[in-house]
Amino acid sequence: MGESNHAIVFGASGIIGWAVVNELLSPYPSIGLFSKVTAITNRPINLSESQWPESASHRPDLQLVSGIDLRRGDGSALAEALKRVKDVEKVTHIFYLVFTAVEDDIEEVSTNLRMFKNVIQAHGLISPNLSFVAFAGGTRGYGIYTPGGVFTPPLTEDMVNELPVKSANTVVYPAYRKLLDAASKGKNWTWCEVCPDAIIGFTPNGSQFSLALHWAQYLSLWAYNHGIGPETSGISTTVQIPFPGNVAGANSLFSPVSSGTLARFMIYASLRPEICGGGQLFNVADNETPCKYGDIWPRLASWFGLVGVGPIEDSSNDNLKAGELPQTTPILTPGEYFAEHMGKFVELGRANAISGGVGAGRRQLDSVGYWLTFDRQLNLKKLRRTGFEGDKDPVQGWLESFEMFRRAGLIL
């Protein structure tokens, strides 16, 4: 490996994809390991507004290619479309961070599998130097979308093979594994999967499922409506904001990860095929010690000059599923509050906060504090055995994201 490495990042405008490009350009892990980075997006993205590091002699060359819809055609058609990528025949590393949410679970699996299959087939035709493929799954693969969860935590990587068939059929990750197992057989490339739980990170033009952005817009609007703004940052106030959920949601254990940590491990693993390849799965989180939303909420609120307090009252959450809220909630959900007050963004010249905010996933993010009421923390022993970096403060990723959101004009 060396200066000939060319990384291609599919889904580069999403939370993880943006972070992978950002880390590669930093350059992580060191100067010279990658000579080229190609960022692939479907949605148009303006490079000048991307917030990625500016071009420099010590960074890989960046190429941004937008308008690549992986749902169209087959692998051959995609291979033709990817000829727009300079030196596509020299691609060595694929980072696949694309996911399309579909209301019907079975159709969602079919749609996403077809997209990834197109990518693998296309590069099989045009990228003979391919050495590693990395993709991000998630704790949905452990059955956390089943009310109450499936497994007793801490969740270990071998559990995914025991996921009940009924649940496994509604998750695309097992199908990805079969695809990559078959496609890599007898080839010179290998692959791995990473499993995050809640991913905390920045995107310049919004995201369907960014909890950090969703809560940041909510907190910044709440602060503004109570006379608190960036100019008062650091000044102690007594303005309270309750946790948007119930007591069980505030007290359940989980393992968040910053998008930067996740991106660095994906790159780290891709450069160590002998210890991280072979289709292995790795749980990834910022800290081996799990945390609770109820514990981090005050620290998130304080960044906006607010006092984060616990839920106003508990609400029934028996058998709630992802995206479902109790019949009554004691306060407006973050999404409802945003809808009622989003005109403030326009008044203050932040209209892009609306167009670049959370999209179709708003209702699911509103329900996080109500249905994720069970422990779901990750076991990180396998991650630690790879020699990857140690624990970090899980709140740091949130605060770094808030800084970036404010710089990009996505929050007040």
N, C-alpha and C positions, 0 to 999 in steps of 0.2 A: 504494500500500500504506500501511497505517497501523493505527489502532486497531480497524478492522473485521476484522482477520485472526483466523480461528478455525482452530486446528490440531486435527486428530483423529488420534490415534495408536493404530493397531491392533497388538495384541501388547504392550501397555504394561507387562505384568509380566515380560517377557523381558529379556535383557541389554541389547539395543539400545533396545528400546521404553522401558524404565525410564529409561535415560539421556537419551533424547529428551525425555521429559516433564520430567525433572530439569533439563535445560539450558533448556528453554522457560520453566520457572518461576523460573530463577535471577535475573533473566530474561536469556537470551542471544538475540540479540547486544546488545540494549539495551532499556531500559524503553519500553513502549508499542507495540512492533511487533506484538505479539499481545495481543488482549484476552481470548481464551478458549482453553483447552486442554481437550480431551476425551480421557480415557484409556479405551480399550476393552480389556477382557479377557474371556477365557472363564472362566478360573479365578477364584474369589472372591479378592479382596485387601482387606485391612483398611487403610483410608486412614491410620489412626493408627499403623500399623506399616510404612507404605510407605517411610519415610525421605525422602520428598520434602519440599521446603521448605514451611514452614507458610504459610498464607494471609497476604497483606500487600497493602497498597494499591498497591505498585509492581510486584506480580506479576500475571500473567494469572489470571482466574478458572479454577479447576480443577473439572472434573466427572468423576467416576469412574463408568463404566457397566460392570458385570460381567455374566457369564452370556450373552454374545453368542457363539453358536457359528456360525462362518462356514460350517461344513460342512452346515448344515441348509438345505433349500429352495433357492431361487434368488435373484436380485437383488431381485425384487419383495418377497419375504418378508423379506429383510434390510432393505430400505428401510422396511418396516413396523416391524420391530424397532428400527430406529435412530430412530424417532420419539420414543423415550425420551430422546434427546439434545436438550437445550435448545438452540435456535437451530441445529439441524442444517442448516437451509436457508442458513445463513450460513457454512458450512464453506468455507475457502479453500485449506487445505493438508492433504493426506493423507500420513501417514508410515506405510508398511506394513511391519511387522516381524513377521509371522506365519510360522511354518513348522511343519509337522507331519511328523515322521519316520515313515516306513512301511517295513517290511522289504523289500517288493518295490519296486524302483526305478520301474518303469512306473506302478504304482499310486500311488506317492508323487508323481510328476509330475502325474497326473490329479487327485489329491485337492487338492494345493496350488494348481493352476491354477484349479480350480473355486472355491476360497475367494476368491482374488484377483479372479476374474471377478465373483463376487457383490458384492464391495465396489465395484468400478468401476461395475457396472450400478446398484447401489443409489444411489450418489451422483449418477449421471447422472439419476436420477429426482427426487432431493430436494435437491441442492446446486448450484444454478445459478451460484453465485459461485466455484466451484472454479477455482483458478489453477495448482496444482502438485501432482504426485504424486511421492513419492520412495520407493524400496524398496531393501533391502539384499540383494545377492546374496552372492557369496563365491568363494574360489579353487577351489572345486569346479568352477566354470565354466571354469577353466583346465585341468581334467583331473587335479587332484592326487589324486583317488581312484583313478586308474589307477596300478598299481605302477610306481614310478620316475618318475611324472609324464609329461606329453606334450610340453611346450615347454621350450626352453632359456631359463633366466632371465637377466636380470630380465624378469618378465612384464609385457607392455604391453597396453593395453586392446584393441588391434586383434586380438590373438591369439584372443579368444573366438569370432570369426567363422570361425576355422580349426579349431575343435575337431572332431575326427572324429565323424561321425554317430552311431556306436555309443555314444560317450561323451555326446554332446549329448542323445540320447534319454533318458538317465537323469538329466538335470539339468533342473530346472524353469525356470531363468532365461531360456533362449531362448524358451520359451513365454510367459513374462511380457512379454518385449519385443514379441512379435507382438501380444499382447492390448492393450498400451498404445499401440502404433503405430496399430492399427485404431481403438481407442476414442477417441483424442485427435484423429483426423483431422477437420479442420473445426471443432474446438472451441476454446474460449478458454483451455484449460489445456494444460500441457506436463509433461514428466517427466524424471527421471534415475534412474540406478542407481548404487549405490556398491558397491565390491568390497573387503571386508576379508579378511585371512587370519585368524589367531588373534585373537579378540576378548576382551579382558580387562576384566571389569567386574563390577558388583554387581547382585544382585536380592534383594529382601527375602524371597521365599518359594521360593528355589531355582531350578534350571534343569536342563533335560535335558543341556545341553552347555556347562557353565561350567568350563573348565579351571582358572581361577583359584580357584573354590570347591573343586573336586575336590582340587587340590594343597594348598590352604589347610587343608582338613580333615585331610588326610594328615599334613602337616607339624605341625599343632597337636597331633594325637594322638601323633605320634612324640615331640615335645617333652615332652608331659605324661608319657608312659610312661618318659621318662628324667629325670624330676624337674625339668623346665623349664616355667615358666608365665609368664603376663603380668607377674607381679610381679617376675620376674627379667629382664624385657626390658632389653636393652642390656648385660647382664652376659656377658662372654666365656665360652664353654664349649668343650669339646673333643668334644662329642657329634656324631658324623658321621652324615650321611644321604646315601646314594648316589642319583645321578640315576636316575629310574625309566624306563630305556630302555637302548639300546646305544650304542656309541661313534659310529656313523654318525648315529643320531638326535640325539645331543648336539651333533654338529658340523655339521649341515646348516644352511644359511642360510634365514632367513624374515623376514617383516615384520609383527610384531604391532601391534595398535592398541588403545588404551584405548577403552572404550565412550563415554567423554566426548568424545574427539576425533572419533570417528565420528559421534556425535549432532550435534556442533557443525557438522561439515561438511554433514550432511544439511539442517540448518536454513539454513546459509549459502547452499547451492546453491538451496534453495527460494525464497530471496528475490532470486535473480539468474537468473531464467529466460532472460534474453537471452544469458548466457554459459554457463549450466550446464544449460539445458533441451534440448529437441529429442531426447530419448532417449539422451543421452550416458552413457557409463560412466566412472566415476572410481575408480582404485585409491586406497585410503586407508590410511595407516599413520602411526605416531607419528614415525618417523624414516626419512630416506632411506637411511641406512646400515643394512643388514640386521644381524640378530644371530643368535646361536646359543643354544639352550636350555642347552647346557653352560656358556656364559658367564654367563647370568643366574641359573642354579640356585643358586650360592653366595649371591647377594644376596637371593634369595627365602628361602632357608633361614636366613640370618642374622637376618631379621626375627623369627623364632621362637626365636632363641638357639641355632641349630644351625649346624654346619659342613657346607655342601653340597659333596659330592665327586663325582667322575665315576662312571660306571657300574662295577659290580663286575667285569663281564667283558662282552665282546661276545657277541651271540647272532645266530644266522642270521636274516636278514630277507629272503632272496630271494623276491621276488614276494608279499610280504605285502600284504594289502589293508586298508582302513580297518576297524577293529574286530578285526583278527586279531593274535594274539600269537604269538611263537615257541613251539614245543612245550614248552620249559622256560625259565623265567625265574629269574635268580639270587636274587631276593628277592620277597616278596609284592608284588603290584601295589598301587597306592594304593587301588583298590576293594576288593581282598581284605583289605588291612590295616584299612580302614574297617569292613568287615563283621565282622571278628574283634574289633575293639575299640570298636565304636560304643556299647556299653553305658556307656562312660565318660561320654558326653554326657548320658545319663539320670541317672546317679549325681550329676552336677554341675549338674543342673537345666537342661540344654540340650537337652531332648527335641526342640525345634523344629529343631535342627541335623540331625536324622534326617529329619523330615517335609519340611524345607526344603532338603535337600541335593540332590545331583545325582541325576537320575532315570534314565530308560532309556538315556541316553548314557554310563553309567559305563564300560562295556566299551570303547567307542571311545576314551574319554579315557585309559583305562589303556594303550591301545596306541599313543598318540601318539609316545612316544619310541622305538618299535620299527619302525613302518612309514613314518613321515615322515623318511626317511633321505636325501632328495635335496634339493638347493637349490631354493627356490621363492620367492625374494624378489621384491618388487614394484617396478616403475618408478613413481616419483611425479612425473615431469615435468609431466604433465597437471594433476595436483592443484595443483602449485606455480604453474602459469600462471593459475589462478583468483584468486590473491592470498590464498588461505587461509593461516592461521597456519603458522609454520615448525616445525622439528624440536623434539621434546622427548625426554627420557630415557624409553625404552620400559619401564623397570622401574618408573617412577613410578606408572603405572596399576595395576600389580600391588599395590604397597604401599598405595595409596589404597583398593583393593578389600579388602585384608586388614583395614584399619581399619574399613571399613563392615561386613564380615562379623562382626568381633568385637563391634561396637556392636549388631548385630542378633542376637547370640547364636548365630550359625551356626558359629562355631569356638570352641575353648577359649582 
